[in-house]
Amino acid sequence: MSPLIPSPAPNLPTNQLASINSPILPALVAAAGERASMRFLEYFAANIRNPHIRRIYARAAEEFLAWCAAAGVPSIAAVQPVHVATWIEAGAREVAAPSVKQRLAAIRHLFDWLVTGQVVPVNSAVSVCGPRHVVTRVVPERSIATLKVSSWRLIASGPFDLSGPRATTRTVTGGIGFSPGTRNSVPALSMSA
């Protein structure tokens, strides 16, 4: 389990947060002061209710802040977009694109929370683009066969009869004209059923 999120106490139900007696804060957060430390803990305790997302975001924040400390960043307030971008690029070589995008989302949300709490002046992660991930959908063979049969039935039915009881078409008569000299002109159409 992540050191940012302690394991729940054995006597508490699993859907409640355990009390944090001595949390282990990353060095960059502790260096930013008491306000930053409280806001950082509030982010995980009050802002993220889903325990799975909380665990994933805590792991991403922990890895990012450890990377920043190793890179020589003195405080969380000193993090720049170049730090976030470099960490994302390094992560793209290690894990799949969806995981990198999820890590970037975690850092963006963390910095959003810190900006609204006036701990850092700007969100350093908002301008960083994640890796491109495109999902291609393969159409099953059965769907293609259904489309072929449907189009064959449509062609075999002959010309369309629009005069029956289900015909809901309208005939447009007249020309399209605009009034000269008006900014937001609307074309004049007359409709008949």
Backbone as numpy.savetxt, mean C-alpha at the origin, in Angstrom:
# Nx Ny Nz CAx CAy CAz Cx Cy Cz
10.94 -14.35 18.51 10.09 -13.17 18.51 10.98 -11.94 18.51
10.51 -10.88 17.94 11.28 -9.64 17.83 11.49 -9.01 19.21
12.67 -8.44 19.47 12.86 -7.79 20.77 12.01 -6.53 20.95
11.48 -5.99 19.85 10.61 -4.81 19.96 9.25 -5.18 20.54
8.81 -6.40 20.29 7.50 -6.83 20.76 7.71 -8.02 21.67
7.54 -7.85 22.97 7.75 -8.97 23.88 6.66 -10.02 23.71
6.98 -11.25 24.08 5.97 -12.30 24.01 4.90 -12.02 25.06
3.64 -12.37 24.75 2.56 -12.08 25.69 2.73 -12.86 26.99
2.25 -12.28 28.07 2.31 -12.95 29.37 1.41 -14.17 29.33
1.77 -15.25 30.03 0.98 -16.48 29.94 -0.44 -16.36 30.49
-0.70 -15.43 31.40 -2.04 -15.34 31.98 -2.97 -14.39 31.22
-2.47 -13.74 30.15 -3.31 -12.84 29.36 -3.90 -13.58 28.16
-5.13 -13.24 27.78 -5.66 -13.79 26.53 -4.79 -13.35 25.36
-4.82 -14.11 24.29 -3.92 -13.82 23.16 -4.33 -12.57 22.38
-5.53 -12.07 22.55 -5.95 -10.91 21.78 -5.72 -9.59 22.51
-5.00 -9.60 23.63 -4.71 -8.38 24.36 -3.21 -8.14 24.37
-2.86 -6.86 24.44 -1.45 -6.51 24.47 -0.87 -6.75 25.86
0.34 -7.25 25.91 1.03 -7.42 27.17 1.64 -6.09 27.57
1.83 -5.88 28.85 2.46 -4.65 29.29 3.95 -4.71 28.97
4.48 -3.58 28.60 5.89 -3.51 28.23 6.63 -2.88 29.40
7.36 -3.69 30.14 8.08 -3.20 31.31 9.42 -2.60 30.93
10.18 -3.30 30.13 11.49 -2.80 29.74 11.71 -3.08 28.26
11.14 -2.27 27.40 11.30 -2.51 25.97 12.73 -2.24 25.53
13.14 -2.96 24.53 14.46 -2.75 23.96 14.27 -1.86 22.73
14.72 -0.64 22.83 14.57 0.31 21.73 15.82 0.29 20.85
15.64 0.49 19.55 16.81 0.64 18.69 17.61 1.88 19.11
18.89 1.85 18.87 19.78 2.94 19.30 19.39 4.27 18.67
18.96 4.26 17.40 18.60 5.51 16.74 17.39 6.17 17.38
16.44 5.37 17.84 15.24 5.91 18.47 15.59 6.45 19.86
16.38 5.69 20.60 16.78 6.14 21.94 17.60 7.42 21.86
18.41 7.55 20.81 19.23 8.76 20.66 18.40 9.99 20.34
17.18 9.79 19.83 16.32 10.92 19.47 15.58 11.49 20.66
15.60 10.80 21.80 14.99 11.35 23.00 13.77 10.60 23.47
13.22 11.07 24.59 12.09 10.41 25.23 10.82 10.48 24.37
10.59 11.62 23.75 9.39 11.78 22.91 9.41 10.81 21.74
10.56 10.67 21.10 10.69 9.74 19.98 10.51 8.30 20.45
11.04 7.98 21.60 10.91 6.63 22.13 9.45 6.28 22.40
8.72 7.19 23.03 7.30 6.94 23.31 6.49 6.84 22.03
6.77 7.72 21.10 6.02 7.70 19.83 6.30 6.41 19.06
7.54 5.95 19.10 7.92 4.71 18.44 7.17 3.53 19.04
7.09 3.46 20.35 6.36 2.37 21.01 4.86 2.48 20.78
4.34 3.71 20.77 2.91 3.90 20.49 2.54 3.42 19.10
3.45 3.58 18.16 3.17 3.15 16.79 2.82 1.66 16.75
3.59 0.87 17.47 3.35 -0.57 17.45 2.24 -0.99 18.40
2.04 -0.26 19.48 1.03 -0.64 20.46 -0.36 -0.11 20.12
-0.45 1.11 19.62 -1.76 1.73 19.42 -2.18 1.82 17.96
-1.25 1.90 17.06 -1.59 2.16 15.66 -1.85 0.89 14.87
-1.15 -0.19 15.16 -1.29 -1.43 14.39 -1.99 -2.45 15.28
-3.21 -2.82 14.91 -3.98 -3.74 15.73 -3.75 -5.20 15.34
-3.47 -5.49 14.10 -3.27 -6.86 13.65 -1.91 -7.37 14.15
-1.89 -8.45 14.92 -0.61 -8.92 15.48 0.38 -9.39 14.43
-0.11 -9.92 13.32 0.79 -10.39 12.26 1.47 -9.20 11.57
0.68 -8.18 11.25 1.25 -6.97 10.64 2.19 -6.28 11.62
1.82 -6.26 12.89 2.67 -5.65 13.91 4.03 -6.34 13.95
4.02 -7.66 13.90 5.27 -8.42 13.94 6.12 -8.16 12.68
5.49 -8.14 11.53 6.21 -7.90 10.28 6.78 -6.49 10.25
5.97 -5.49 10.64 6.43 -4.10 10.62 7.53 -3.89 11.67
7.43 -4.56 12.82 8.46 -4.43 13.85 9.78 -5.01 13.35
9.70 -6.14 12.66 10.92 -6.74 12.12 11.55 -5.83 11.07
10.73 -5.24 10.21 11.25 -4.34 9.17 11.87 -3.10 9.80
11.20 -2.53 10.80 11.75 -1.34 11.47 13.04 -1.67 12.19
13.07 -2.81 12.84 14.28 -3.22 13.56 15.45 -3.40 12.59
15.21 -4.08 11.46 16.28 -4.30 10.48 16.74 -2.98 9.87
15.78 -2.10 9.56 16.15 -0.83 8.94 16.96 0.03 9.90
16.51 0.13 11.13 17.22 0.97 12.09 18.59 0.40 12.47
18.71 -0.93 12.49 20.02 -1.55 12.72 20.94 -1.27 11.54
20.40 -1.31 10.33 21.19 -1.01 9.13 21.65 0.46 9.17
20.74 1.36 9.56 21.09 2.78 9.65 22.17 3.01 10.70
22.08 2.34 11.84 23.10 2.49 12.88 24.45 2.00 12.38
24.46 0.89 11.64 25.70 0.38 11.08 26.26 1.31 10.00
25.37 2.05 9.34 25.81 2.98 8.29 26.27 4.32 8.87
26.10 4.50 10.18 26.59 5.72 10.82 25.58 6.84 10.97
24.31 6.53 10.82 23.27 7.55 11.03 23.13 7.76 12.54
23.25 9.01 13.03 23.27 9.22 14.48 21.91 9.13 15.17
20.81 9.47 14.47 19.50 9.51 15.11 18.44 9.25 14.05
17.24 8.90 14.51 16.16 8.65 13.56 15.76 9.93 12.83
16.00 11.07 13.45 15.70 12.36 12.81 16.68 12.67 11.69
17.81 11.99 11.66 18.83 12.24 10.64 18.69 11.31 9.43
17.68 10.44 9.42 17.48 9.52 8.30 17.04 10.31 7.07
17.68 10.05 5.94 17.39 10.74 4.68 16.83 9.73 3.67
16.19 10.22 2.60 15.68 9.30 1.57 16.76 8.40 0.96
17.99 8.89 0.89 19.06 8.07 0.34 19.32 6.85 1.22
19.14 6.97 2.53 19.31 5.82 3.41 18.22 4.78 3.16
16.99 5.25 3.04 15.87 4.34 2.80 16.04 3.66 1.45
16.40 4.43 0.42 16.56 3.86 -0.92 17.68 2.83 -0.97
18.78 3.11 -0.30 19.89 2.16 -0.28 19.50 0.87 0.43
18.77 0.99 1.53 18.32 -0.20 2.26 17.34 -1.02 1.42
16.46 -0.34 0.70 15.49 -1.04 -0.16 16.22 -1.76 -1.29
17.20 -1.10 -1.90 17.96 -1.74 -2.97 18.71 -2.96 -2.46
19.28 -2.86 -1.27 19.99 -4.01 -0.69 19.01 -5.14 -0.39
17.82 -4.80 0.08 16.81 -5.81 0.36 16.28 -6.48 -0.89
16.26 -5.75 -2.01 15.77 -6.31 -3.27 16.67 -7.43 -3.77
17.93 -7.43 -3.35 18.84 -8.50 -3.74 18.69 -9.74 -2.87
18.06 -9.58 -1.71 17.95 -10.69 -0.76 16.60 -11.39 -0.78
15.51 -10.63 -0.92 14.17 -11.20 -0.84 13.36 -10.81 -2.07
12.18 -11.40 -2.20 11.31 -11.15 -3.35 10.73 -9.73 -3.31
10.30 -9.26 -4.47 9.77 -7.90 -4.60 8.59 -7.62 -3.67
7.61 -8.52 -3.51 6.51 -8.21 -2.60 6.97 -8.00 -1.15
7.98 -8.76 -0.73 8.50 -8.58 0.62 9.20 -7.24 0.78
9.92 -6.82 -0.26 10.59 -5.51 -0.21 9.56 -4.40 -0.18
8.48 -4.54 -0.96 7.42 -3.53 -0.95 6.75 -3.46 0.42
6.60 -4.60 1.07 6.00 -4.62 2.40 6.91 -3.95 3.42
8.22 -4.17 3.31 9.17 -3.52 4.21 9.15 -2.01 4.00
9.08 -1.59 2.75 9.01 -0.16 2.46 7.73 0.45 3.03
6.63 -0.27 2.93 5.36 0.21 3.50 5.48 0.36 5.01
6.17 -0.57 5.65 6.36 -0.48 7.10 7.15 0.76 7.48
8.21 1.05 6.73 9.04 2.22 7.04 8.27 3.51 6.72
7.52 3.51 5.63 6.71 4.70 5.30 5.70 4.99 6.40
4.99 3.96 6.85 3.99 4.17 7.89 4.62 4.59 9.21
5.77 4.01 9.52 6.47 4.41 10.75 6.84 5.89 10.70
7.40 6.33 9.58 7.79 7.73 9.46 6.58 8.65 9.39
5.48 8.19 8.81 4.23 8.97 8.85 3.80 9.20 10.29
3.87 8.14 11.10 3.49 8.24 12.50 4.43 9.19 13.25
5.71 9.12 12.94 6.67 10.00 13.61 6.51 11.46 13.17
6.11 11.68 11.91 5.87 13.05 11.43 4.64 13.64 12.10
3.56 12.85 12.20 2.35 13.38 12.84 2.57 13.62 14.33
3.50 12.91 14.95 3.85 13.14 16.34 4.93 14.19 16.52
5.35 14.81 15.44 6.34 15.88 15.40 7.69 15.44 15.99
8.05 14.19 15.71 9.35 13.69 16.12 10.37 13.97 15.03
9.98 13.75 13.77 10.84 14.06 12.62 10.09 15.07 11.75
10.82 15.97 11.06 10.14 17.00 10.28 9.48 16.49 9.00
10.10 15.52 8.31 9.56 15.02 7.05 9.65 13.50 7.01
8.80 12.90 6.18 8.83 11.46 5.97 9.90 11.15 4.94
10.99 10.56 5.37 12.11 10.28 4.49 11.84 9.11 3.54
10.82 8.34 3.79 10.55 7.17 2.97 9.49 7.40 1.91
8.82 8.53 1.95 7.69 8.73 1.03 8.14 8.89 -0.42
9.33 9.41 -0.65 9.78 9.63 -2.02 10.51 8.43 -2.61
10.69 7.38 -1.83 11.42 6.20 -2.30 10.45 5.26 -3.01
10.82 4.83 -4.20 10.00 3.89 -4.97 10.45 2.47 -4.67
9.51 1.59 -4.53 9.82 0.18 -4.32 10.09 -0.52 -5.63
10.44 -1.78 -5.58 10.69 -2.52 -6.81 9.39 -2.77 -7.55
9.50 -2.93 -8.82 8.32 -3.18 -9.65 7.95 -4.65 -9.53
6.68 -4.90 -9.33 6.20 -6.28 -9.23 4.92 -6.39 -10.04
4.95 -7.22 -11.08 3.81 -7.40 -11.95 3.32 -8.84 -11.82
2.05 -8.99 -11.57 1.45 -10.32 -11.48 0.74 -10.60 -12.78
1.14 -11.66 -13.46 0.46 -12.04 -14.70 -0.51 -13.16 -14.38
-1.68 -13.04 -14.93 -2.72 -14.03 -14.68 -2.84 -14.94 -15.88
-2.74 -16.23 -15.65 -2.89 -17.21 -16.72 -4.35 -17.61 -16.76
-4.95 -17.50 -17.96 -6.35 -17.86 -18.13 -6.43 -19.37 -18.32
-7.24 -20.06 -17.51 -7.36 -21.51 -17.67 -7.93 -21.88 -19.03
-7.58 -23.04 -19.51 -8.03 -23.51 -20.82 -9.54 -23.59 -20.90
-10.19 -23.92 -19.79 -11.65 -24.03 -19.77 -12.30 -22.68 -20.07
-11.74 -21.60 -19.56 -12.29 -20.27 -19.81 -12.18 -19.90 -21.27
-11.07 -20.26 -21.89 -10.90 -19.96 -23.32 -11.92 -20.73 -24.13
-12.16 -22.00 -23.78 -13.15 -22.79 -24.50 -14.54 -22.19 -24.33
-14.88 -21.72 -23.14 -16.18 -21.10 -22.90 -16.34 -19.85 -23.75
-15.28 -19.04 -23.86 -15.34 -17.84 -24.68 -15.55 -18.18 -26.14
-14.89 -19.23 -26.63 -15.04 -19.63 -28.04 -16.47 -20.07 -28.33
-17.06 -20.86 -27.42 -18.43 -21.34 -27.62 -19.40 -20.16 -27.57
-19.19 -19.23 -26.64 -20.08 -18.08 -26.52 -20.02 -17.21 -27.77
-18.82 -16.97 -28.29 -18.73 -16.14 -29.49 -19.32 -16.87 -30.69
-19.19 -18.19 -30.76 -19.78 -18.94 -31.86 -21.29 -18.84 -31.81
-21.89 -18.92 -30.60 -23.34 -18.78 -30.47 -23.80 -17.39 -30.87
-23.01 -16.39 -30.56 -23.36 -15.02 -30.90 -23.35 -14.83 -32.41
-22.36 -15.37 -33.06 -22.27 -15.24 -34.52 -23.37 -16.06 -35.19
-23.66 -17.26 -34.66 -24.66 -18.14 -35.26 -26.08 -17.62 -35.09
-26.29 -16.70 -34.16 -27.66 -16.23 -33.92 -28.15 -15.29 -35.01
-27.30 -14.86 -35.91 -27.72 -14.03 -37.02 -27.67 -12.56 -36.67
-28.26 -11.74 -37.52 -28.22 -10.29 -37.27 -29.03 -9.95 -36.01
-28.60 -8.90 -35.38 -29.25 -8.49 -34.14 -30.59 -7.83 -34.43
-31.58 -8.21 -33.68 -32.91 -7.62 -33.81 -33.11 -6.69 -32.64
-33.07 -5.39 -32.87 -33.18 -4.40 -31.81 -34.58 -3.87 -31.64
-35.57 -4.50 -32.27 -36.92 -3.98 -32.15 -37.77 -4.78 -31.16
-37.21 -5.80 -30.56 -37.97 -6.66 -29.65 -38.21 -6.00 -28.31
-38.84 -6.75 -27.38 -39.17 -6.18 -26.08 -37.94 -5.85 -25.21
-36.78 -6.46 -25.48 -35.59 -6.19 -24.68 -34.71 -5.10 -25.27
-35.14 -4.52 -26.34 -34.34 -3.47 -26.97 -34.43 -2.19 -26.13
-33.31 -1.73 -25.67 -33.28 -0.52 -24.84 -32.39 0.51 -25.49
-32.27 0.45 -26.79 -31.40 1.40 -27.46 -32.12 2.71 -27.68
-31.35 3.74 -27.84 -31.91 5.05 -28.17 -31.24 5.53 -29.44
-31.98 6.24 -30.21 -31.46 6.78 -31.45 -31.09 8.24 -31.23
-29.89 8.60 -31.61 -29.44 9.98 -31.47 -29.74 10.69 -32.78
-30.47 11.78 -32.67 -30.79 12.56 -33.86 -30.20 13.95 -33.70
-29.98 14.58 -34.77 -29.45 15.93 -34.73 -27.94 15.91 -34.75
-27.36 17.08 -34.80 -25.91 17.20 -34.86 -25.34 17.56 -33.50
-24.06 17.51 -33.41 -23.38 17.93 -32.19 -22.89 19.33 -32.43
-23.29 20.24 -31.58 -22.87 21.62 -31.75 -22.47 22.22 -30.42
-21.62 23.20 -30.47 -21.18 23.90 -29.28 -21.53 25.37 -29.43
-21.89 25.98 -28.33 -22.16 27.41 -28.37 -20.84 28.14 -28.40
-20.63 29.03 -29.33 -19.36 29.74 -29.38 -19.24 30.70 -28.21
-18.04 30.82 -27.70 -17.77 31.79 -26.66 -17.98 31.28 -25.25
-18.42 30.05 -25.06 -18.60 29.54 -23.70 -17.43 28.62 -23.37
-17.02 28.65 -22.10 -15.87 27.83 -21.68 -16.23 26.37 -21.57
-17.28 26.06 -20.90 -17.66 24.68 -20.66 -18.89 24.35 -21.47
-18.71 24.20 -22.75 -19.84 23.93 -23.63 -20.21 22.47 -23.56
-21.50 22.17 -23.63 -21.99 20.82 -23.63 -22.61 20.56 -24.99
-22.30 19.43 -25.61 -22.90 19.17 -26.92 -24.41 19.06 -26.82
-25.09 19.52 -27.84 -26.55 19.47 -27.87 -26.98 18.22 -28.60
-27.62 17.31 -27.90 -28.12 16.07 -28.50 -29.58 15.96 -28.19
-30.34 15.44 -29.12 -31.73 15.15 -28.81 -31.90 13.64 -28.88
-32.47 13.08 -27.85 -32.61 11.63 -27.75 -34.06 11.25 -27.98
-34.28 10.15 -28.64 -35.63 9.63 -28.79 -35.60 8.13 -28.54
-36.67 7.67 -27.95 -36.70 6.24 -27.59 -37.15 5.40 -28.75
